[in-house]
Amino acid sequence: DRSMVATEKVIVPPKTDADTIDTYDRNVQTTYGRYPLTISHGKGCNLYTSDGTEYLDFVSGIATCALGHANPALTDAITKQMNQ
């Protein structure tokens, strides 16, 4: 029965904010609202958008952790564990 055959879905990493929003809308349930910005990276307790705006990250729940972003010691420890 062909209806039982799994198909592979390929998600291409987004190149623009519009691509990011489109990819999100097509692949993530709308259980929680989405803010109209695209986070490009984080460091410590700060988040940065693709246009360079800096935000203080107050979110420490909903599938996130309160350890900050890009902590060198934590990144090193996780990398070492993953390589074992």
Backbone as ProteinMPNN parsed JSONL, in Angstrom:
{"seq_chain_A": "DRSMVATEKVIVPPKTDADTIDTYDRNVQTTYGRYPLTISHGKGCNLYTSDGTEYLDFVSGIATCALGHANPALTDAITKQMNQ", "coords_chain_A": {"N_chain_A": [[0.844, -1.184, 0.0], [0.816, 2.027, -1.064], [0.173, 4.316, 0.38], [1.151, 3.953, 2.866], [3.838, 4.3, 2.789], [6.637, 5.978, 3.956], [7.611, 9.316, 3.362], [10.477, 11.251, 2.66], [11.176, 14.352, 4.083], [12.683, 17.288, 3.229], [14.201, 19.963, 4.74], [15.287, 23.046, 3.921], [17.838, 25.146, 5.053], [16.929, 28.427, 6.044], [17.573, 31.468, 4.215], [16.915, 34.119, 4.378], [15.067, 36.521, 6.396], [12.369, 36.39, 5.66], [12.28, 33.827, 4.507], [12.819, 32.349, 6.812], [10.546, 32.853, 8.408], [8.568, 31.771, 6.729], [9.4, 29.054, 6.635], [9.123, 28.39, 9.344], [6.326, 28.8, 9.691], [5.323, 26.785, 8.033], [6.207, 24.455, 9.283], [5.999, 24.349, 12.086], [3.864, 23.872, 14.834], [1.181, 26.026, 15.733], [1.028, 26.516, 18.503], [2.067, 28.316, 20.334], [2.409, 31.876, 20.223], [4.216, 33.892, 17.798], [6.849, 36.155, 17.832], [7.388, 39.131, 15.889], [10.128, 38.966, 14.788], [13.463, 37.904, 13.918], [15.685, 35.831, 15.424], [19.135, 35.793, 15.342], [21.386, 34.989, 16.752], [22.754, 34.258, 20.043], [24.24, 35.407, 23.101], [25.429, 34.874, 26.251], [23.067, 36.343, 28.321], [21.807, 37.682, 26.337], [20.071, 38.233, 23.245], [20.251, 38.435, 19.7], [18.992, 40.017, 16.821], [18.544, 39.48, 13.275], [18.914, 41.959, 12.152], [20.634, 43.17, 13.87], [19.679, 44.19, 16.275], [19.675, 44.219, 19.805], [18.491, 42.177, 22.436], [17.406, 41.56, 25.782], [17.212, 38.384, 27.056], [14.487, 37.125, 28.457], [13.198, 34.729, 28.613], [12.926, 31.607, 30.038], [11.842, 29.156, 29.913], [9.524, 26.807, 28.412], [10.716, 24.709, 26.656], [13.328, 25.647, 26.66], [16.507, 26.489, 28.153], [17.822, 27.852, 31.208], [20.488, 28.604, 31.119], [21.815, 30.422, 29.632], [23.235, 31.728, 26.554], [25.524, 30.393, 24.221], [27.583, 29.782, 26.044], [30.921, 29.366, 26.769], [32.169, 27.363, 28.444], [30.073, 25.54, 28.911], [29.434, 24.842, 26.263], [31.857, 23.605, 25.529], [31.892, 21.396, 27.325], [29.583, 19.981, 26.522], [30.245, 19.434, 23.857], [32.537, 17.793, 24.204], [31.315, 15.598, 25.487], [29.536, 14.741, 23.508], [31.31, 13.851, 21.593], [32.264, 11.504, 22.589]], "CA_chain_A": [[0.0, 0.0, 0.0], [1.674, 3.207, -1.202], [-0.17, 5.332, 1.367], [1.872, 3.644, 4.093], [5.259, 4.551, 2.574], [7.086, 7.27, 4.493], [8.362, 10.149, 2.427], [11.473, 12.076, 3.336], [10.947, 15.785, 3.925], [13.935, 18.02, 3.344], [14.031, 21.371, 5.108], [16.461, 23.812, 3.529], [18.047, 26.268, 5.982], [16.503, 29.709, 5.465], [18.621, 32.444, 3.904], [16.418, 35.463, 4.688], [14.034, 36.548, 7.432], [11.122, 35.923, 5.053], [12.412, 32.369, 4.416], [12.713, 31.819, 8.18], [9.136, 32.924, 8.803], [7.848, 30.799, 5.903], [9.773, 27.715, 7.108], [8.483, 28.252, 10.656], [4.878, 28.677, 9.513], [5.027, 25.503, 7.391], [6.712, 23.285, 10.003], [5.832, 24.422, 13.539], [2.487, 24.079, 15.277], [0.941, 27.382, 16.237], [0.637, 26.42, 19.903], [2.474, 29.579, 20.945], [2.546, 32.96, 19.266], [5.557, 34.177, 17.326], [7.15, 37.584, 17.759], [7.767, 39.502, 14.518], [11.563, 39.208, 14.646], [14.227, 36.685, 13.685], [16.889, 35.785, 16.257], [20.259, 35.221, 14.598], [22.301, 34.337, 17.687], [22.69, 34.72, 21.415], [25.478, 35.363, 23.886], [25.061, 35.152, 27.634], [21.619, 36.527, 28.481], [21.352, 38.548, 25.256], [19.73, 37.694, 21.938], [20.471, 39.415, 18.637], [18.207, 39.767, 15.62], [19.301, 39.537, 12.027], [19.253, 43.357, 11.833], [21.59, 43.65, 14.859], [19.055, 44.666, 17.499], [19.999, 43.394, 20.975], [17.405, 42.004, 23.405], [17.68, 40.791, 26.977], [16.383, 37.189, 26.968], [13.776, 36.854, 29.702], [12.51, 33.448, 28.508], [13.718, 30.494, 30.554], [10.95, 28.0, 29.952], [9.01, 26.363, 27.123], [11.736, 23.989, 25.892], [14.621, 26.333, 26.67], [17.14, 26.36, 29.463], [18.198, 29.134, 31.802], [21.942, 28.628, 31.241], [22.383, 31.45, 28.763], [23.525, 31.363, 25.162], [26.923, 30.34, 23.772], [28.508, 29.739, 27.177], [32.068, 28.573, 26.315], [32.398, 26.174, 29.275], [28.992, 24.605, 28.643], [29.629, 24.364, 24.893], [32.989, 22.681, 25.559], [31.489, 20.185, 28.019], [28.636, 19.263, 25.671], [30.997, 18.943, 22.694], [33.341, 16.662, 24.648], [30.424, 14.466, 25.744], [28.998, 14.26, 22.222], [32.381, 13.198, 20.842], [32.64, 10.225, 23.222]], "C_chain_A": [[0.883, 1.238, 0.0], [1.358, 4.283, -0.166], [0.574, 5.125, 2.682], [3.368, 3.925, 3.978], [5.625, 5.931, 3.095], [7.843, 8.03, 3.414], [9.306, 11.028, 3.226], [11.187, 13.541, 3.04], [12.27, 16.494, 4.17], [13.619, 19.471, 3.668], [15.337, 22.08, 4.807], [16.639, 24.962, 4.512], [17.675, 27.601, 5.324], [17.672, 30.673, 5.27], [18.211, 33.864, 4.274], [15.408, 35.378, 5.824], [12.715, 36.019, 6.884], [11.139, 34.404, 4.905], [12.255, 31.723, 5.787], [11.261, 31.777, 8.625], [8.316, 31.896, 8.03], [8.133, 29.371, 6.369], [9.109, 27.425, 8.446], [6.985, 27.985, 10.489], [4.486, 27.334, 8.905], [5.349, 24.294, 8.268], [6.471, 23.272, 11.51], [4.365, 24.653, 13.871], [2.343, 25.473, 15.867], [0.416, 27.355, 17.671], [0.936, 27.723, 20.632], [2.605, 30.631, 19.855], [4.005, 33.173, 18.88], [5.742, 35.682, 17.275], [7.645, 37.931, 16.357], [9.25, 39.888, 14.406], [12.257, 37.867, 14.449], [15.516, 36.766, 14.489], [18.004, 35.127, 15.446], [21.241, 34.494, 15.504], [22.103, 34.904, 19.088], [24.049, 34.625, 22.066], [25.124, 35.769, 25.303], [23.556, 35.246, 27.766], [21.04, 37.436, 27.396], [21.069, 37.763, 23.986], [19.902, 38.807, 20.918], [19.647, 39.023, 17.419], [19.088, 39.894, 14.393], [19.642, 40.963, 11.614], [20.169, 43.99, 12.884], [20.999, 44.194, 16.149], [19.344, 43.686, 18.639], [18.818, 43.376, 21.935], [17.935, 41.245, 24.612], [16.704, 39.61, 26.965], [15.778, 36.877, 28.336], [13.105, 35.483, 29.703], [13.403, 32.336, 29.04], [12.852, 29.256, 30.719], [10.574, 27.604, 28.541], [10.142, 25.816, 26.239], [13.055, 24.745, 25.752], [15.267, 26.117, 28.021], [17.637, 27.725, 29.917], [19.709, 29.27, 31.96], [22.602, 29.678, 30.363], [22.691, 30.885, 27.381], [25.023, 31.4, 24.919], [27.921, 30.414, 24.925], [29.686, 28.829, 26.809], [32.302, 27.295, 27.13], [31.328, 25.115, 29.02], [29.125, 24.011, 27.243], [30.752, 23.337, 24.832], [32.596, 21.348, 26.2], [30.541, 19.334, 27.172], [29.358, 18.67, 24.47], [31.837, 17.743, 23.073], [32.471, 15.424, 24.864], [29.903, 13.882, 24.443], [30.045, 13.523, 21.413], [32.812, 11.871, 21.443], [31.89, 9.073, 22.582]], "O_chain_A": [[1.619, 1.476, 0.957], [2.229, 5.1, 0.133], [0.621, 6.027, 3.519], [4.094, 3.803, 4.965], [5.005, 6.93, 2.728], [8.618, 7.45, 2.653], [8.979, 11.488, 4.32], [10.982, 13.923, 1.888], [12.897, 16.309, 5.214], [12.861, 20.126, 2.953], [16.376, 21.747, 5.378], [15.682, 25.688, 4.781], [18.061, 27.868, 4.186], [18.625, 30.69, 6.049], [19.07, 34.725, 4.464], [14.948, 34.291, 6.174], [12.014, 35.277, 7.572], [10.124, 33.752, 5.151], [11.628, 30.671, 5.912], [10.802, 30.768, 9.161], [7.462, 31.223, 8.608], [7.21, 28.564, 6.487], [8.589, 26.33, 8.657], [6.447, 27.049, 11.08], [3.426, 26.798, 9.229], [4.82, 23.209, 8.027], [6.725, 22.253, 12.152], [3.706, 25.508, 13.279], [3.289, 26.02, 16.433], [-0.52, 28.078, 18.013], [0.14, 28.176, 21.454], [2.88, 30.309, 18.699], [4.914, 32.691, 19.555], [4.898, 36.402, 16.741], [8.265, 37.092, 15.704], [9.581, 40.995, 13.982], [11.7, 36.819, 14.775], [16.34, 37.653, 14.269], [17.828, 34.027, 14.923], [21.858, 33.51, 15.098], [21.39, 35.886, 19.289], [24.906, 33.855, 21.633], [24.593, 36.854, 25.54], [22.84, 34.328, 27.367], [19.91, 37.908, 27.52], [21.73, 36.768, 23.688], [19.721, 39.983, 21.233], [19.603, 37.855, 17.032], [20.227, 40.355, 14.466], [20.556, 41.171, 10.816], [20.459, 45.185, 12.821], [21.742, 44.619, 17.034], [19.265, 42.472, 18.457], [18.216, 44.412, 22.216], [18.81, 40.389, 24.48], [15.493, 39.815, 26.872], [16.47, 36.425, 29.248], [12.496, 35.107, 30.705], [14.515, 32.142, 28.548], [13.115, 28.412, 31.576], [11.225, 28.013, 27.581], [10.473, 26.399, 25.206], [13.814, 24.497, 24.814], [14.626, 25.608, 28.941], [17.843, 28.631, 29.109], [20.167, 29.984, 32.852], [23.826, 29.802, 30.358], [22.435, 29.716, 27.094], [25.71, 32.324, 25.355], [28.977, 31.033, 24.8], [29.483, 27.641, 26.561], [32.603, 26.25, 26.554], [31.639, 23.928, 28.922], [28.946, 22.807, 27.061], [30.621, 22.313, 24.163], [32.931, 20.287, 25.674], [30.68, 18.112, 27.114], [29.108, 17.521, 24.103], [31.855, 16.757, 22.337], [32.851, 14.322, 24.467], [29.836, 12.663, 24.29], [29.701, 12.649, 20.617], [33.647, 11.178, 20.862], [32.071, 7.922, 22.978]]}, "name": "protein", "num_of_chains": 1, "seq": "DRSMVATEKVIVPPKTDADTIDTYDRNVQTTYGRYPLTISHGKGCNLYTSDGTEYLDFVSGIATCALGHANPALTDAITKQMNQ"}
